[in-house]
Amino acid sequence: MNPDKKIIINGLLDRVNASPYLIVIDYTGLTVQQFTELRNRLGAGGANCTVAKNTYMRKALAEAGMPDIGADLTGQMAYVMGDAEVFSAAKVIKNFEKEFKKPEMKVGILGNAILDAEALKSIADIPSREAVLSQLLATILEPATRIARVVKAKFNPDGDDSADKAEEAPAAESEAPAAEAEVAVVAAEAPAAEAETPAAE
């Protein structure tokens, strides 16, 4: 085997072994600028897009013991691999295709499973691990949040601070002695009024 060819195949083999997935895309019709943009978007999500001869990729996949997808590797193929989740890469490609009408996802490998184009598009709609964990956390915390709202409504129905109520309490208590003093004054004046009544007769 040509030494240069062996070096290229070994490089592809290293990438295949390091990636938990492989997505094959047909990039026919993409301009250089569009292809660069696709690479940049994939790179932001931890994926890379490699262009290689299909015969070289077939050889690398065979040496890696991957499922045989050789029959699908025809035409202008590019290979998407990465060290992150497949969901992110598939989503980038799907959104890019919606925007530019290309590239087209052809086939993929996830673990030991071969994925067709429809399966890859379905994977693109699955939330990322971070999104799933965030939704799960929100679900777990929801009962506690409801309990907190109920407790707050029960013990603080008007939304007043307890500190404000505490400040109002002494003022209310201070009014009580004043009211009692008025009653005492009225009671003291009552006999005087009764004493005046016989004189009038």
C-alpha positions in Angstrom: 0.0 0.0 0.0 1.2 3.5 -0.8 2.7 5.0 2.4 0.7 8.3 1.9 -2.5 6.4 1.5 -1.8 4.4 4.7 -1.2 7.6 6.6 -4.5 9.0 5.5 -6.4 5.8 6.3 -4.8 5.6 9.8 -5.8 9.2 10.4 -9.4 8.4 9.5 -9.2 5.3 11.6 -8.1 7.3 14.7 -11.0 9.7 14.2 -13.5 6.9 13.7 -12.3 5.1 16.9 -12.4 8.3 18.9 -16.0 9.3 17.9 -19.1 7.6 19.3 -20.9 8.3 16.0 -20.5 8.9 12.3 -22.8 10.9 10.0 -22.3 10.7 6.3 -23.5 13.8 4.3 -23.7 14.5 0.6 -22.3 18.0 0.2 -23.0 18.3 -3.6 -23.8 21.9 -4.5 -22.3 23.5 -1.4 -20.1 26.5 -2.1 -16.7 26.8 -0.4 -18.2 29.5 1.8 -21.2 27.4 2.8 -19.0 24.4 3.5 -16.8 26.5 5.8 -19.8 27.8 7.6 -21.1 24.3 8.1 -17.7 23.2 9.5 -17.7 26.2 11.9 -21.2 25.5 13.2 -20.4 21.8 13.7 -17.1 22.8 15.4 -19.0 24.9 17.9 -20.9 21.8 19.0 -17.8 19.6 19.3 -18.0 17.9 15.9 -15.7 18.0 12.9 -16.5 17.5 9.2 -13.9 15.6 7.1 -13.7 15.2 3.4 -11.9 12.0 2.3 -12.0 9.5 -0.6 -14.8 7.1 -0.1 -12.5 4.2 -0.6 -10.3 5.4 2.2 -13.2 5.7 4.6 -14.4 2.2 3.6 -11.0 0.9 4.5 -10.9 2.8 7.8 -14.4 1.6 8.8 -13.4 -2.0 8.0 -10.3 -1.8 10.1 -12.3 -0.3 13.0 -14.7 -3.2 12.9 -17.6 -0.8 12.2 -20.9 -1.9 10.4 -20.6 -2.0 6.6 -22.0 1.1 4.9 -19.7 0.9 1.9 -22.6 0.7 -0.5 -23.8 4.2 0.6 -20.4 5.8 0.2 -20.7 7.1 -3.3 -20.6 10.6 -4.7 -19.4 13.7 -2.9 -19.4 12.5 0.7 -18.2 14.2 3.9 -17.9 12.6 7.3 -19.1 14.2 10.5 -17.6 12.8 13.7 -16.9 14.3 17.2 -16.3 13.8 20.9 -19.7 15.2 21.9 -23.3 13.9 21.5 -24.7 12.9 18.1 -27.8 15.0 18.8 -26.0 18.3 18.5 -24.3 17.4 15.2 -27.4 16.0 13.6 -29.3 19.1 14.7 -26.7 21.4 13.1 -26.8 19.5 9.8 -30.6 19.4 9.7 -31.0 23.1 10.4 -28.3 23.9 7.9 -30.2 21.9 5.3 -33.4 23.8 6.0 -31.5 27.0 5.5 -29.5 26.2 2.4 -31.4 23.1 1.0 -28.2 21.1 1.4 -26.2 19.1 2.5 -28.2 15.9 2.7 -27.8 13.3 5.5 -27.3 9.9 3.8 -26.4 7.4 6.5 -24.9 7.2 9.9 -23.4 4.8 12.5 -24.2 5.0 16.2 -22.5 2.4 18.3 -23.0 -0.7 16.2 -26.3 0.4 14.6 -26.7 1.8 11.1 -29.0 4.8 10.8 -30.7 5.8 7.7 -31.6 9.5 6.8 -35.0 9.4 8.5 -33.4 8.0 11.7 -30.8 10.8 11.6 -33.4 13.5 11.2 -35.4 12.0 14.2 -32.2 12.1 16.3 -31.8 15.7 15.4 -35.1 16.5 17.1 -34.1 14.8 20.4 -33.1 17.4 23.1 -29.5 17.4 24.2 -28.4 15.8 27.4 -28.2 19.2 29.1 -31.7 20.1 28.0 -33.1 16.8 29.3 -31.4 17.2 32.6 -32.7 20.7 32.9 -36.3 19.5 32.2 -35.9 16.7 34.7 -34.6 19.1 37.4 -37.6 21.4 36.8 -40.0 18.5 37.2 -38.3 17.4 40.4 -38.4 20.9 41.9 -42.0 21.7 40.8 -43.7 20.0 43.8 -41.5 21.8 46.3 -42.2 25.1 44.5 -46.0 24.5 44.8 -45.7 23.7 48.5 -43.7 26.9 49.1 -46.4 28.9 47.3 -49.2 27.3 49.4 -47.3 27.9 52.7 -46.7 31.5 51.7 -50.3 32.0 50.8 -51.6 30.5 54.1 -49.4 32.4 56.5 -49.0 35.6 54.5 -52.3 35.9 52.4 -52.0 39.7 51.9 -48.4 39.5 50.9 -47.5 41.8 53.9 -44.1 41.3 55.5 -44.2 39.9 59.0 -41.9 42.8 60.1 -44.6 45.3 59.1 -47.2 43.4 61.2 -44.8 43.4 64.1 -44.4 47.1 63.9 -48.1 47.7 63.8 -48.8 45.5 66.9 -47.3 47.8 69.6 -49.2 50.8 68.1 -52.5 48.9 68.4 -51.7 47.9 72.0 -50.9 51.5 73.0 -54.4 52.6 71.9 -56.0 50.2 74.5 -55.0 52.2 77.7 -56.3 55.4 76.1 -59.7 53.8 75.5 -59.8 52.5 79.1 -59.1 56.0 80.4 -62.0 57.5 78.5 -64.3 54.9 80.1 -63.1 55.8 83.6 -63.8 59.5 83.0 -67.3 58.7 81.9 -67.9 56.6 84.9 -66.6 59.3 87.2 -69.0 61.9 85.8 -72.0 59.7 86.1 -72.7 60.3 89.9 -72.6 64.0 89.4 -75.3 63.8 86.8 -77.5 61.8 89.1 -77.0 64.3 91.9 -78.4 67.1 89.8 -81.6 65.3 89.1 -83.4 65.8 92.6 -82.6 69.4 92.6 -84.5 69.9 89.4 -87.6 68.3 91.0 
